[in-house]
Amino acid sequence: MKIALAPAAEMPRERLERMGPEALSLSEIVAILLRTGNRGKNVLEVSSELIREFGGLPGLVRASFREFLEVGGLGKAKAATLVAALELARRLYSEEKASEESGGAETPRSCLARWSAKLARETREFIVAVFTDSKGKVLEDSRISWGGLDGAVLDMKFLLKRAVRLDASGVLLLHNHPDGSLRASVEDRLLTAHVERKLEALGIDFLGHFVAAGGGFEEVRYDASGR
């Protein structure tokens, strides 16, 4: 259906005003953000094609500004509007997840939830460290290693140095799996055992190593040998 031929009351903006945003389809919401069509296609056609190209909302959220320019042929203004709107949604989801986990106050677990949501759209692996005091209060949380598609390398010296400088009593690690799997690899379990031994030598508790994917997270389980 060509939007130019549609009754005014059936246009996305008018439907939003009349029925509320919850009544709109994903293609209609994206069409409102795009505002106009291009290359002889109306805005709903462009929106629908874009959604198909990226595989629905999860794919749109993961897409970068450059990918929108290259694949969608949208132009910088439309690409920027999409990226900004999707980033707002991602940040809201991240904050809500953290709030659910903590009951309103920042805790190590809510910190993991926030980072899990934040890393959900990443196509590279990252390692995040959370440092806590003796009462379990979060002292600091940050990305400490950047990697590629196949993994990230932990800078052990930096991790230990940072823990000592903060006078941390506990440390948690979180890394994301861009492939969407929450299953820990053999390397993940070996790293868990190695980090625990290093922190134990400094009298610092290792509070767990977690894998993040799809906005959720799971703890890496292992035995004394790291298996």
Secondary structure, 3 states (H helix, E strand, C coil): CCHHHCCHHHCHHHHHHHHCHHHCCHHHHHHHHHCCCECCECHHHHHHHHHHHHCCHHHHHHCCHHHHHHHHCCCHHHHHHHHHHHHHHHHHHHHHHHHHHHCCCCCHHHHHHHHHHHCCCCCCCEEEEEEECCCCCEEEEEEEEECCCCCCCCCHHHHHHHHHHCCCCEEEEEEECCCCCCCCCHHHHHHHHHHHHHHHHCCCEEEEEEEEECCEEEECCCCCCCC
